[in-house]
Amino acid sequence: KDKVYDYYDSVYSADAGQAHYDKERLNCGRRPKWADTDTFINWADDKMIHEKWSPDVVVGFASNQGLFSSTIIPCTTTLYQWIDRGIMKTTNLDLLEKLSRKIKKLDHKPRLNKRILGTPIDERPAVVETRETFGHWEIDTVIGNKVKSDAVLLTLAERQTRFEVILKLNGKDAYSVDQAVQALRERAGENFSSLFKTLTSDNGSEFAGLHEALQDRVDVYFSHPYTSWERGTSENQHKLIRRFLPKGKPMTDVSEAQCLRIQQWMNDYPRRILDYQTPHDCFVKALQQERTAV
């Protein structure tokens, strides 16, 4: 009769149960990479906002160069998601290429040239198309506000390395192009033959003198009308130029120094197609190989 018995009765509390569940949820699942450190995020924001790098280039360059631990570098898709969710300072407005991307119908049916300035692209060696060798260039112009008196940019893109040359011309005419090409030839000097093997352009009247001016040193080929894909390297390079010089901007207002800065940015911009190397680095390596081969 001296024994004492204790009895316990469990009463469920919804609030206590929810609190316990919430606490346990904090420790389950995989932690997002951005939760561990903001080192990569700060670097990526700087590259995308101030240096106008794309998310894919940011991820690829950081991974290839070993700039950060792989545990904090996301994949390209994840980085886009971070931008969309507001985790980054970068917004979609900073990604000019994403905003301007359009899906085009592939209707690659070349038309016959009404104007024949020289050797058609059909006769261009296959090795140029495959980009197996160095020294094959595409030449084109970038216009501003379509006023005849406005200046234009003459662009040359090396197909294998994507190295870009930008020259400002007083007008979109054959004389201006010929003068610029001649100046480029003199500047290259004894390296001209190593640098330039072929040149491909469209059938614009401004390129009417190319074949004559370069036929003794460079093979010049002309693409079909309305076939921009035949000069795809130039087209893609122009998209990068348009990040700085949008359509409608008078090229007369663009200084030589500005052209040089844009050219330098493009040549120092890592490319996925180059395994995230820069066009400048690839260009130097290719030119050194050309000299060694000779």
Secondary structure, DSSP 8 states (H G I E B T S, - for coil): -------------HHHHHHHHHHHHTTSS---GGGT-SHHHHHHHHHHHTS---HHHHHHHHHHHT-S-TTS---HHHHHHHHHTT-SS--GGG-HHHHH-------------SS--SEEGGGS-HHHHHT-SS-EEEEEEE-SS--TTS-EEEEEEETTT--EEEEEESSSSHHHHHHHHHHHHHHHGGGHHHH-SEEEE---GGGTTHHHHHTTTSEEEE--TT-GGGGHHHHHHHHHHTTTS-TT--GGG--HHHHHHHHHHHHTS-BGGGTTB-HHHHHHHHHHHHHHH-
